[in-house]
Amino acid sequence: MSALRDSLRGRVWLVTLAALVTLFLVNLALQPNLLTPNVLKSNLTVFLPLVLVAIGQTYVILGGDIDLSVGSIVALVNVVTVSVIAMTGGETGGILLGIAAGILTGLACGLFNGVLIAILRFQPIVTTFATGIIFGGLALRVLPTAGLPVPAGYWRTYAGNVLGIPTVLWIFVFALLAIAFIARRPFLTHLMATGGLRTAAFQTGLRVGPIRIGAYMLSGLFSAFAALCLTGETASGDPLMGRLLALSSISAVVLGGTALAGGRGSAFGSLLGALVIGMISNVIFFAAIPFEYQTLTTGLITLLALAGGVLVSRR
């Protein structure tokens, strides 16, 4: 038992992994064709935006902050990308320019949040709630109504294969590699120190302000990637896209074992947490639970998964 406790210490994501495997097996029993390539690809396409947003949210929370504006950043990046592509004619060069504009928009939103919170010392939860409203308003200003389509080349590439491998799988692997790369950087150690005890981190000479700004910019960057995925999935612009992603991403982060107080956790755990949330939705759908009970069931299953993580963490 002692060895088991030692292995679980700091690895609460193992509980999330166990929950994911359990839900996968239940889903497999309810949906026998789950393991077919097309179904797996379809599920990954649906899960991927939340996975990316949750990864970005993790770095903000590890630093002891929070970002409630991620859903609005997704919407703003979506409409900017679609609008730039439309203005440039929709050819390959225009598509690449639109993607670049979307990524820069996400980074700019993250920088704006970071400056307000780390430099001007605004309260994170209130500030990102307010900036979320601002970004949502800008999205409506850029594209007042939904429906502006993207060229077929964009969504066909996203829905298709690259070198014989689904594009969504390439993006998922990229997310894993990004997590591994950041995990090996001193930035992550400094970020966790900042989230664990900010005053002590500052007294040891860490540049707490730039570190927190960097975390928000990572959140904006991964939100931009999620927006580009949703753009490929929906093949259109929508200024109201991503409204539920903020709370869902926080749920995924907590399910993955990251402490909301900061200083402890991992982006890999958040990735697993996002997959758990996706699998919960699948199980509820294929279990044919009546519509009026679906939200209640989702909440109960999520609470059970959270309770398992909390119990392991306390032990």
Secondary structure, 3 states (H helix, E strand, C coil): CHHHHHHHCCCCHHHHHHHHHHHHHHHHHHCHHHHCHHHHHHHHHHHHHHHHHHHHHHHHHHCCCCCCCHHHHHHHHHHHHHHHHHHCCCCHHHHHHHHHHHHHHHHHHHHHHHHHHHHCCCCHHHHHHHHHHHHHHHHHHHCCCCCCECCHHHHHHHHCEECCEEHHHHHHHHHHHHHHHHHCCHHHHHHHHHHHCHHHHHHCCCCHHHHHHHHHHHHHHHHHHHHHHHHHHHCECCCCCCCCHHHHHHHHHHHCCCCCCCCCCCHHHHHHHHHHHHHHHHHHHHCCCCHHHHHHHHHHHHHHHHHHHHHHHHC
